[in-house]
Amino acid sequence: MTSSFEPVHRESTASLIARQLRTAIMKRSLPPGAQLSEAALSAQFGVSRGPLREAMQRLVQEGLLRSEPNRGLFVIELDEADIRDVYLARAAVEGAAASMIARARVPAALRELRAACDAMAHSLELGDPTALSDADLHFHDVLVQCSGSRRLARMQQTLIVETRMCLAALEGAYRQPLELVEEHRQIVDAIEAGDVGLTRRRVEQHLDEALRRLVHAEDDDPGYV
């Protein structure tokens, strides 16, 4: 295991360790199927095994790590059924978040979502697929954060890591969808209009299309989120 982690100082908590582990899983420096070594991670983080174990158990509860009796903890591996389930859950979480924003029609939320769309458009113009994927994920993060629901945000945190795991395995394998930015702008347009039904439909349609691209990636468009 060659992951690089920042030392965790005494004022830090298991929460910070869990955050770094999530990032490592998301970026595949801890790849699917990798076994976690308490001794190695404890040394890298510069902490005792107590907070490390607490952090890893959080990730087990979130579904990002699996525990195998007499063997230890491993990063999960996602098959097609898992991917479909991730997008089903995302549709529920993001559809609810977008509906809340559409009802509230808070100008600051709309500004943040428009800015996120602009960042995607800029990445697309530059022809930078990594920046585009990052900007795409940022849009969905902003969407849920702007709802003001802490529980939706907490659920989305795990779902986005799992989404990144899906995309990382396929990175650079196919061409970019030119309609990507427009799909996101249409979601924001529906939110701005205050049309809750249309907002939810557009979120669901966008995620259905992203799932289709992802599942059929070998002979189709890229699976942006």
N, C-alpha and C positions, 0 to 999 in steps of 0.2 A: 504494500500500500504506500503510495507516494504523495498523498495529500499534504498540502501545506496549510497550517492553521496558525492564527495569531495567538500568542500567549494570553491566557486569561488571568488577570490580576485578582487579588483577594477580594476586591469590592464587587467583582463581577458575580453573576449568578448562573445557575443551570440554564436559565433562559437564554443567556448569551451563547453558551456552548451549543444549545439546541439550534439557535439561529445559524451558527457557523456550520453545523452539521447539515442542516437543511440546504444551505447554499452549496456545500460540497456535493450533496446528492443531486441537486438541481443542475450543477455544472459538470456533473459526471467525473469529478476528481475522486469521488466515491462512486464507482460505477455500479450498475445493477448486478446483484449477486455478490458484491464484495462483502467479506467478513470484517467486522469491526473488532479491533484488538484493544481491550481496555488498557493494557500496559502501554502500548504505543501512543494511543490518543491521550492518555493521562500525561505522558511525557511531553507531547506536542503542545497541549494546552497549558501545561505547567500547573495542574491542579491535582488534588487527591481524587481517588476513584469515586467518592461519594457524590459530588455534584455531577461528575461525568455520567454515572449510572442513572441519576435522576433525569439528566438531559436525554439520554438514550431511551429511557422508558417513555418519555414524552413522545418521542418519534415512533416508538412501537404503538402507542395509543393512537397516534395520528395515522398509522398505517404505512409509514415510510420505511420502517424497519420491521423485520419479522424475527421472531425468536424460535430457535430450533433446540429442543431439549438435548442437553449434553454436548451441544456444538457451539452455541453462542448466538450473536445477533448478525443479521445480514441485511443488506439493502434490498428492497423489494425489486422484483422483475415484473414488468407489465406485459400481458398478452393482449390480444384483440378484445377479449371480453372486458378486461380491466380498462382499456382505453375507452370503450363505449360507456362504461360505467362512470368514468371520470367526467366525460362530456355530459352525461345525463345529470350528474350532480352539479356541474358548472351551470347548466341551463337553469336549474332550480335556483341556485344561489344568485347568479347574475341577473336572471329574470326578475327575481324579487327585489334586488338592489336597484335595478334600472326603473322598476315600477315605482319604488319609493321616491326616487329622484324626480320622476315625471309628475308625481302628485305634488311634490314640494315646490318644484320649479325654482330652485335656488340659483340665482345668477352665477355665483362663485363656482358651483359645481359644473355648470355649463361651460364656463371659461376654461376650467381645468380639462374637461373632456375635449373641447375644441383644440386646446393646446396639444393634447395627446395625439389627436388626429393629425395635426400639423407636423408633429415630430415623426409620425409614421410616413407621411408624404415626403418629408425631407430625406429620410433613410431610403425610401424607394427610388427617389431621384438620383441618389448617390450610388445606387446599385449595391448597397451593403446589406446582404441578407441577415447577418448577425445583428446589426443595428436595427433592422426592420423587425426582427423577432423580439428584440428587447423592447422596442417601442410599442409593439403589439401587446406584449404582456403587461407593459406599464399602463396602457389604456384600460385593460380589464381590471387591473389593480385599482386604478383611479375610480373606475365605475363602482366597484364595491365599497371602497373607502368613503366615497362621497355620499353613500346611502346613510352613513352615520350609525350603522348597525355593527356593533362589536362582534356579535356572534357570526354574522355573515362574513365579516372580515377574517375571523379566525378560521372558518371553514375554507374560505378562498385561499388562505395561506398555504394549506396543504395541497389543495387542488392545483394551484399554479406550479408548485414543485413537481407534481406528478405530470402536469402538462409539459413542463420543460424537459422532463425525462423522456417523454414520448418524442418530442421534437428533436432533441439532441441526437438521438439514434439515427435520425434521418437527415441531419443537417447537410445542406449543400447538394442534396441528391436530385433536386428538380428545379424547374423554372419558377419565377415569381408570379403570383396572380395579380394582374393589374387592377382587378376590382376590389382588392383588399381594403384600401383606404376608404373607398366609397361605401362599402358595407358598414364600416364603423361610423362614418358620417351620417348614414341613414338612421342608425340607432340614436345618435345625438339629436338629429332633426325630430324624431318622434318624441324624445324626451322633452325637447324645447317646446313642442306643440302641446305638451301635457296629455298626450293620448296614451293612456296606460296600456290598453289592449294592443295597440300597434307597437308600442315599445317592447312589450314582452314577445310579440311575434317576431320582431326583427332580431332580437337577441337570440331566440331559439333557432331562427332560420340561419343566422350567421354561424352559430355553433354546430348546427347540423351540417352545414357546408364545410366547415373546418374539419369535422370528424370524417366526412366523406373523403376529403383530400388526404387526410392522415392515413386512414385505413387502406385507401387505394393508391398510396403514394408511389408505388413502384411504376405505375403506368399512368399517373395523373399529375395534377398540380401539387405544389408544396402544401404541407399541413400547417400553415400559420394558424394562430389561435383566434 
